[in-house]
Amino acid sequence: DAEPGRTYEYGVAAMANSYVSPPTTDFGWRPANGNITGRISTIAGAGADSVRVAISPLPTRALQFDGSGGHVLVADDSGTFDFGPETSFTIETWVRYLGSAGAGPDEMMIAKAAPIGGQTRFPFALGNRHGVGEPGRLRFAVGDTSVSTARNDINDNQWHHIACVHDAAAETLHIYVDGIIDASESGAGIGDFFANAEALTLGAGPGPDSWYSGLLDEIRIWNVARNETEIRAAMAKRFSDSEAGLVGYWPIGWPAGFQGDGSTNVIADLSAGTHYGKLRDGVYWTENCAAIDIHAVTDLDGNFVMPGIYYGTELEFEVRPHDGNKQFDPPVKRVVLTTESPVENQVTFSDVSSFTVSGSVQYAATECAAADVPIYVDNRPAGSTDSKGKFAVTADLGVHSIRPSLPGHTFSDSLVVNVVGDISLDDEAGAAFTDSTTYVLSGRLGGGCGRPVGSITITIRSENDCLLRVLPYAVDDTTYSVSLPPQTYLVSAAVDPDSIPEGLSTADVIGFFQNLGTRAAAMDSSDVDLNFMYRAPLQVTISGFEDYVEACDGPLTFGGRPLPDNLPVIDQLSVLALTIEVNEDYGAGGLCPLDSTTVVIYDEIFDRQNIPFEVEVLNGVAHYTTCATTPNLLVGRTDEDGNDRSFQKSIRAVVAVEGRTPIVATEWALVTGHLAPEGADFVTGIADMPLFVLRDPPGDGSSAFLEEGHKLRTRLDWDNNIFSWQAGVNIHAEVGLKLTWFVGLGAGTIGQASAESTFDNEFLAGNTRNEEHWTDITLETKRRFETSTHNSFVGEQGDVFFGVGYNFIFSEVSNIEVVDCEVTKFSSFGFEPDSVTTLYTYTHQYLVDFLIPELDEKVDYYQGLVADGQEDQNSEVVKYETQRDTWQQAVDENHDLKMVEDDNAVNRSFSAGAEFTYSAAEDTTAWYTRTNSFVMDTSIQPLNYEWENDYGSYSFKLTGNTHVENIGDFADTTGTYAHTVGYTLYDGDIGDHFTVDIKNDGRYPSPVFDVLAGASSCPYEPWPTLEDSVPRMLARDAPSISPPFLQRDGVPADQPAEFTINLANESATGEGRIYELRLITNSNPYGAIV
């Protein structure tokens, strides 16, 4: 029930029983919905354009500030008005004040300011210079710089428009008075803007001595630097909320609003930012407002619209037209707008001082009217012609020039007339003006390959029946051409039966042109080509399947039933290049390649049978690539000729030309392979998949690293997988049970394969790419990634394992195969990679000391629950067993890879304090086989195999071999670039030294560090042999304390007990070391003083 055009404060509170929370409030408003429309015309009825229509009372008011605390606060929580030095902006307002405008030193009218460091600092402010004895001058301050008006009489108690501009690009400040540039200042040294979170203030600055005494109206803030032309043109104009760059707009008048206490003390921001202003203390509404021009202007037909009028609940308005010395009847009309009737749309006036000049415009040498042609009176647009070419425009008494004008058209000369009353410019000779503009209609005639088809007559009729042309052409004519006025035409062709050459079917040729029928040629603004070419019956053939026909003594069979002869058999994922030939068949005259058209392909072989794909035909030939994606599992399917199409898929080529029924060519093929049948159940299997290891080198400050942008691509090949479940049971698995990634393969313009972003964190981003029988998983470093240099992670403990959690889909699949010319269908087991769910980066220490023991504890816990009869916990046992075994396998695999012999190993020796860094582009490609375990939820019993399941209907584990390839680049990447893998050798303890062989394990680009000998400390790095775990490094520190346990009995409480402690370094290096002794606090529970 809010009043349209008013602002209200709305609140929301929570209620529970008798408790009501404090409300959260904000402001909102309903746009004013008053609307006055009408028309102004001459006595003869012509529209009177460019007439200003005003209403009174106007919906305008201003704000009066008392200079003693009255101000308006506009919250700026969003920081809209926190402009910076590099931001251009414009502040506009109307001001009116007398004398000093207040008692303070500088009265502020608009300010975004705060007291900082004992001073008032501004992003911007506008005030006067009262403090220096110049109250009639205004000052625009931005940061540390300001510009003041040259005029010193602005305090003359008259309304003045002020515009303040900060032009960041030009580094200047400008101030405009009444639309004219008044002063400028360089802004190069503008300094800090001192942005703050304070509210925008109207009528005051940040301090008590800045109160403004005067009036403000029509306040605007822009985030652009407006120029003088823009400012002058719009300073007395009301805006809408759609003005570009307008970020704050307070027209002051309406919509004024109420706060929750019922007071009318809110001004609304009509920009998109909706920054409402709250009136505080001595601020009042006044009818003494700036001369804002609020009016409507009639259009070329005399219509006017005045929307968004505020009327309260009911208000009477006077509507008055005005245009210089013109007289209107009536001079004023009164209308009443109410909440029940907010629209008045029949407000009409007559311009009794103007007359109507009428006439018409026609196309030259025709009876055709020229519609929608603008008519100019004294070079000013005054109207336009209607659909019949007629116009009626308004002109005052006197001599006037009348002319039509339309870009791209040529008209007869303008007319000069002396208007003393209504006048018509048409006469007995015809229309007042003619349009001699023409465009060309042309095209080809005859048949394909230059063959004549007879004498053709072209009939051209304008859409409005004002023009008719009949153009006969001889047998040998191959083109036609005619110039016509700019209209839409209906064009048809007919052939003389007696002129049709022998060898052509007279009935077919005549029927072809009849089928073409009447065709539209829109020539309103350009030439048009429209061919009337006879097309002989079409012949369409598809070739490219010949090499796929099975060499059999007879047709393929299924269950003893023969399938059609010469049936192509295509292996799943085969890519075929097909050729489609389109010819016109002239009988005894031979074939003629169709010069140009399109063929629409419906490709079931590619699983695109419901998706039309257009291919261009040039000189009778089109090329198309298909891919045998999935087999067809249907039995008993037949085509329109009754042929058995069991297990077969079709490709259809549809060719259509005007004048003929579309021709369809169809080829059938049998696709072998596998597919999950419709309605099959799918099971998700989850596997943790370690992909890469980055080994930590010896030395407490050493690290191995991958440079920023390094891509680690692991290719997982799913082909020929043997999955196993329970001892002695092996299952061959078919990859791609749904084949979702094969859409588009080999089709060039359609796209190839599928790729998706799958993970992203602070260090690594990644994606997967599926194509045919493999998946690429790519990890890319977002910045340099390295093993830890902290001395808590040394040696093998600091190795970093990268891996992903991967979802797989398993299901029963159906297979179609051809063996000895017999088609067979059978079921097997299928799976498909689905998505990456998690990215892992684990250190060796975390795996061995935390993750694997934690998983082992969970296995023991859930096994205990199962032993207590909670058999439904078997699924948790399987899940945690599988995760534990996977990561233990990764740790063991890393250990085994370090034992690989490398004849090309590089030996490095280094000592503490000497840093050595080495890097190289990875160039290794290695294949290996890894066994992955998948934990599957089988509660829905999805797979139709006779497998006994120890875990009932909960979960079971399936293991399978994965062929893994580590490569450094995508197969489709063009160009070359290096992905650097490197290491830094460093130790910070003087005296430490290492001798290490740096090897390649043949699998990962990351090197293996095989320490041969040395000595280390802080911390000691043993680097044991991989075979028998005997340390190769000497420990420089082997401290011992004796006796290990200190106790003395019978000592008086007031006497000390003395002990002798023997400290030794039993290291094999035999060197002296400095140690620090400290008391272990928890071994001294009673606080003896040591």
Steps between C-alpha positions, in 0.01 A plus 500: 500500500801733464421825323656505150782753483575493874802358684437289809712338768432127516593274789525126558496347848502146632219395734486208742210482742495841669855594401559734207857565389624849413409560134745519214394790278569645159332739259305431184248668276235438239549701182239767442244362256321815387479520121364772266496443124338676209537652152533845349386545138413769249136576419538273194628217721875502425722432799667804659852390585760648738240666723597519868233383745534593867299430813446688824547462783847363423622205713804700617623628835837593649674463836549796738796465743492717814880535549471377859530126472262415219649245259428183299694176551532263204652165600779374273555147629572376147777757446332638188628851571850407626662628182875454456759720325462297181119530495323773306178632652256792488294662780198712398247699703288814498588739787338817635626696800542853627800660666737269682270194485575422863697589810795266449826561312407278204140396443483160331225424247611148398783309670652155519741576779641387835719651773843333459810596693339813637402620152196465280601278207286453192446263219297805389305795637315808374468811721551874502804707600343680796806423714725720283247778460361392164158347572386565142759263355470121502784254555517140364754296702639164388766339718773759558397716202213741441356740244297813580258696285610824344150636557454648845128579482346157529355604839243727327195304622439369145504142377831395340596166349841381618693210338833379643710267283807291574648387167748228595624445143582871451605543868286813538224638720223716353214694649206615287248770594165500320634272227811709422859411593606736778832370635747214453797372695765234441435179687846349442592541868164395631659265754314260726123504465464388861221257414280427798187316601318815606157585364451753227380821666272765351501841672800435725854371524656283769520772764249721691628820330396390151121533516352643179222759500325497165321284246602194294310335216554232231822336628688261270824300523656338193797263471608669176644841417218689326586775253354848463260404223354213701472710815328794332257281304378310805538731797125592501379156395357214701670160451394138508692228684649368174751780436848357441742591779233645734582340838310737731189706418281686749237714321382609848133551403367146474513232610523650846439250771411402852713346770356255745395782733276643225711809433554610140877508518650277231620589151527219247789425267354426156825353363561126501694532828197600713693705760220645711565821693372565853414858599645604836410792728439830319424391142165593346305455178434813297305581184773751411678268259733524201355551151507133399329460166248218527294463185412269212557567127267382226633260237458531122139384527420746780489242782641569848552289813567618857574195719596460866294791639463519878146588612479386863157344541324757278619813321370731226748604228490767230635377166622780274662481150755763396690570176612859452219720371271216399146489632328187627137415562436461785805678647489281811325186620448375855532132593474322834718200585405272790610165638189350339557680167871585457493521118349765271563421132253717305648847546475664156570849366467674162772721362275777356793708377643230269378350172525165327714445191408168337608303198640165392818330377504240221768293329586645160314364192271290723179526698684365806492699823827567685427419865689607813683788330597781745363844401701811592362851549776762481758220546329383819335154518125555518342164418512206261288332233249233590453161329327676206782752457298788640624755752357789702742730684457821699624843389449853629386791288765600250738357240641155564714243323351147484705197396521120548831345607613142555865380496588319177194633310471761228194731503365779283583856603367662817198732478476852641146594604334802656276367777192710563275208586481125462653398165545184288813469284357227278345610168347351187847407375545265791685479829683794649830308503646201314766250614713386205705248698523147353672170581581208272326162506707240312576130484583193294270315260509157334622164634807347661836482321379771256219289351205692347153408626277726287366855476441636851269789589565691827196665664568773757222648714544746787370384833245785506386436138612841375744362241501202260779401261498197264844422352533227229843340438618283211617137522866599488478775765686397814447814711243772562518848652248782570506831695214556744398753768592405858209278603431134574404298191344160433684328214410184306616321182327287237638304202350475149419127455566516124855628559620221735788310326469133410636261759345692791170405656257779411278416796797500739634836379157666516431343840838617634428868430148458637647356819735796526190714524510868585810620688548822693774749413548767769662788311434777751867586540716287268529299178371141510619184323224246433575202275245304295710192423339169407637212707468154346411206731776462759722198558679477840764236588710442814838327460773406745361176645642272229811392694289390797292232325577154643644245257232233537363241260153640566335757722574540870266297717359523850343194652479348155318802355674675210567873524513723186779435249827698503438632850800705632636387838676778692701460818409728786685836492594465134508834318364501145542766231188501285427663165149612404437560129198700381416502126214608277384213279423619149427146377656450160675835549706352784574621852568861596670571837282730709701820513422601857266407784519354848447142609354433845648195676314295762770269631391209719846341466636806681203498743379827346187365336285782644750780443509642145850581378538706185781445248558722198482346152736647239497375141292203603725373784484529882737347755404378845676311780319260730605286796357161598430583862267232636338183371126464452352236732157482336386174336217479245526853367396542134526782245224635273573223246459227761872412524623357831703775670581319826807654675543752215529877499429740217633823362259714297590778258212735418529736203234763426480750216217739427243348268568138597405264779804435726706194400626263772793260460547241776789264574501232770789355698551261790716641781678248719601574857336543836245723672312506827144400404210734570383460858832356619601568860819697554724468803756758609842370597743725685877464470792699647759530223857614583637667187841652575775515760735794559801370698679706765880511466754472785594807706288690752456793258463297182187470290373367169272729304261541209510840333187716477288390205641148507247249369499142625285298266417141582326300231291209622432246227188297563526263204516122547439516872480181701320550829516245776273420787583229749768248428501343156218716353604729214258717303572674170369855521374714215591867536247773421170347598316827436749645250413853605831642377480366147251760377689716252797270447643537149236744383732794473272798533288338769790473745720225634497320835390654828695676770393649832663689784490278803698658781663821603681598817774737610780304332345275236233515236395209285271351243409171341468414135325187371552368152448153357643248751705729720477787746755776555526644850704819502637681805640848436701693759361849560834607648834332573425182694773336707560254777541648844834653605400474867733272692201299623468355148828351386577208275224261415275659764472809279394325176172647370234277342247649256176316435131527425182337618316375189143386449433216256171365371452124467216314332405201293549571127370334186742407221440467127763305305526337159677162497520298178226717344265425791379790718511416869369687803625432852539670838823600674635733763559873429638804674569865431696778673260762629657785695781609731370563849809584708858620458762354736846636591646287781853476640655159564512586870126578508413178318715273716460669839139621480277403207577130463494432880175698528338298220627180663336601827169561317522156340550343844212703644247404234616137499421500870150628428451227240619241751235632742230427243477836318546352156386821332842647593675269250488781244710721731752217543536467123530876447773559757688179412515612139620852584764365737628245252509756217723745683716222649546375143607851395757518782634153418507580128704816565742296710538238228552760226791647695677165468497512119848494350589789271816479290472872428489607863680828586713515815495819707696582815427809706573635845321741731494859387546419130172516302451317172189536281420297191198498272406334172203474270320173552512282191423153628210289382443187699232231496423281795209305644344576835225310678220720630230395740143629468256498789146461367165530674300201382189544709296525179635168366586645160716250317343186359792269572500200727750636750494394859543799721652455842368840601133436433319792343732777609838544331767303328844575359597455138860531382617567148813581306551853371750578226662827608711739294674809640553762232580868513267634235153476350478315171325792335740772619674690222854627545748397768580625846698365795346388826780519751564246774796578723660483841716703737765334723581692819575435864539768766710311759872563448678165480211308344583344164325266256585281203192410295416326173216675315306243297199471274251230599365472145150595610480845656686812382592567863855370571591237760762603757714198599733617780827302507689649794552807718436646840214716624350668802206714612315291403687181430406350161581126507417425131492122559571254224181404321577131525581451870432845660859544625578875533753628246551835669712554811323685779720789612300504821465200731473666841469293816439594864603284792378404745158512332312504835597735786386436861657572842332389823532639853600852404378764750229721362709812543811356331575459129564164337792500258516277191761442235366463148715351224420637151657339192471509121534138391480583127731307268620833358698558821443874497434732791151646522333769708180390671239675707374333817150577622280370775199288401232676698256213544776290660518750788141498631582652841698795373852429624736789427771377263 
